[in-house]
């Protein structure tokens, strides 16, 4: 079964990255809306030492539907499926030694997610600091762990790209492991991706 999957043509998986990006950005919006009341309350509690009466919007039907656990859980399941599909596609690309597709997929997965990570970092940082200050250490750690695991998923095509490069002897082992290390580090992965895209802009045959 796995042999058949990994021998499939990549064109059948063109939806993999777009699906992942759409679900991820949708879940980010839901995540923000879900914890926005908590963050606002914590900020006012920590810095202003007083409670705040939240706008009625946070109790409206629209807000409840948007942050509904069923919707969120359904999107989480779809996200997990899309993660598995993208990892499979990255393996297929490596097996078929498709350097061009690996480079393009790496670009989409890394560059198109820059706005996501900026927004996610700002909001998660506020939420994490707030929960730590208020004694919610477990929630803060869970946010950090989940965010990093999700981040690692975005490196599947980068790993595929680098693995093809070393297989074609276009890169040394030292540089290979250096790039792998950079690809699993926040911010450095984007810098490294931009470097790789510029360095192998034409030399990908």
SULKA-V116166 format. One record per run of one state. SS is the DSSP state (h for helix, s for strand, l for the rest). FROM is the first residue (numbers start at 1). TO is the last residue. If there is no record, write none. Layout:
# SULKA-V116166
SS&FROM&TO  SS&FROM&TO
This chain:
# SULKA-V116166
l&1&1  h&2&6  l&7&9  h&10&13  l&14&14  h&15&47  l&48&55  h&56&59  l&60&60  h&61&66  l&67&68  h&69&95  l&96&98  h&99&111  l&112&113  h&114&133  l&134&136  h&137&153  l&154&155  h&156&167  l&168&172  h&173&183  l&184&187  h&188&199  l&200&205
